[in-house]
Amino acid sequence: MHLEKAENGELVITMPEAEASDALATLKKRADELDDCEELTEALEEAGIQLPAEPDHIRHEYMPPAD
């Protein structure tokens, strides 16, 4: 994330699309815990940011403890 401009109580930031997608997912998951996040959520959606794709399969591995 890079802060482009901060003036008059407004911020302009740039970030990679993948990072913006993760931020949008977090905002949606924690909307009830966060105050006033609706404006940012709407701004990300209006910018065309999509939620990250759910993985088809979550990989689980077991590694035994080293003795």
C-alpha positions as a Markdown table, in Angstrom:
| # | Residue | x | y | z |
|---|---|---|---|---|
| 1 | Met | 0.0 | 0.0 | 0.0 |
| 2 | His | 1.3 | 3.4 | -0.9 |
| 3 | Leu | -0.1 | 6.7 | 0.4 |
| 4 | Glu | -0.4 | 9.1 | -2.6 |
| 5 | Lys | -2.1 | 12.1 | -1.0 |
| 6 | Ala | -3.5 | 13.1 | 2.4 |
| 7 | Glu | -5.4 | 16.4 | 2.6 |
| 8 | Asn | -8.6 | 17.7 | 4.0 |
| 9 | Gly | -9.3 | 14.5 | 5.8 |
| 10 | Glu | -9.2 | 12.4 | 2.7 |
| 11 | Leu | -6.6 | 9.8 | 1.7 |
| 12 | Val | -5.6 | 8.5 | -1.7 |
| 13 | Ile | -3.7 | 5.2 | -1.6 |
| 14 | Thr | -2.6 | 2.8 | -4.3 |
| 15 | Met | -2.1 | -1.0 | -3.8 |
| 16 | Pro | -1.8 | -4.1 | -5.8 |
| 17 | Glu | -5.1 | -5.7 | -6.9 |
| 18 | Ala | -4.4 | -8.8 | -4.8 |
| 19 | Glu | -3.8 | -6.8 | -1.7 |
| 20 | Ala | -7.0 | -4.8 | -2.4 |
| 21 | Ser | -8.9 | -8.0 | -2.8 |
| 22 | Asp | -7.7 | -9.3 | 0.5 |
| 23 | Ala | -8.6 | -6.0 | 2.2 |
| 24 | Leu | -12.1 | -6.2 | 0.7 |
| 25 | Ala | -12.6 | -9.7 | 2.0 |
| 26 | Thr | -11.4 | -8.7 | 5.5 |
| 27 | Leu | -13.7 | -5.7 | 5.5 |
| 28 | Lys | -16.7 | -7.8 | 4.6 |
| 29 | Lys | -15.9 | -10.5 | 7.2 |
| 30 | Arg | -15.4 | -8.0 | 10.0 |
| 31 | Ala | -18.0 | -5.4 | 9.0 |
| 32 | Asp | -19.9 | -5.9 | 12.3 |
| 33 | Glu | -16.7 | -5.3 | 14.3 |
| 34 | Leu | -15.4 | -2.3 | 12.4 |
| 35 | Asp | -17.0 | 1.2 | 12.6 |
| 36 | Asp | -17.7 | 3.1 | 9.4 |
| 37 | Cys | -16.1 | 0.6 | 6.9 |
| 38 | Glu | -19.1 | 0.7 | 4.5 |
| 39 | Glu | -17.6 | 3.7 | 2.5 |
| 40 | Leu | -14.3 | 2.0 | 2.0 |
| 41 | Thr | -16.0 | -1.3 | 1.1 |
| 42 | Glu | -18.2 | 0.4 | -1.5 |
| 43 | Ala | -15.2 | 2.3 | -2.9 |
| 44 | Leu | -13.3 | -0.9 | -3.4 |
| 45 | Glu | -16.3 | -2.6 | -5.1 |
| 46 | Glu | -16.9 | 0.4 | -7.4 |
| 47 | Ala | -13.2 | 0.3 | -8.4 |
| 48 | Gly | -13.9 | -3.3 | -9.7 |
| 49 | Ile | -12.1 | -5.2 | -6.9 |
| 50 | Gln | -13.3 | -8.8 | -6.6 |
| 51 | Leu | -13.2 | -11.0 | -3.6 |
| 52 | Pro | -10.4 | -13.6 | -3.7 |
| 53 | Ala | -11.3 | -16.9 | -5.2 |
| 54 | Glu | -12.0 | -19.7 | -2.7 |
| 55 | Pro | -9.4 | -22.6 | -3.2 |
| 56 | Asp | -10.8 | -25.8 | -4.7 |
| 57 | His | -9.0 | -27.8 | -2.1 |
| 58 | Ile | -7.2 | -26.9 | 1.1 |
| 59 | Arg | -4.0 | -28.8 | 1.5 |
| 60 | His | -3.3 | -30.4 | 4.9 |
| 61 | Glu | 0.0 | -32.0 | 5.8 |
| 62 | Tyr | 1.2 | -33.6 | 9.0 |
| 63 | Met | 4.8 | -33.3 | 10.0 |
| 64 | Pro | 5.7 | -35.5 | 13.0 |
| 65 | Pro | 7.7 | -33.8 | 15.8 |
| 66 | Ala | 11.5 | -34.0 | 15.5 |
| 67 | Asp | 13.0 | -36.2 | 18.2 |
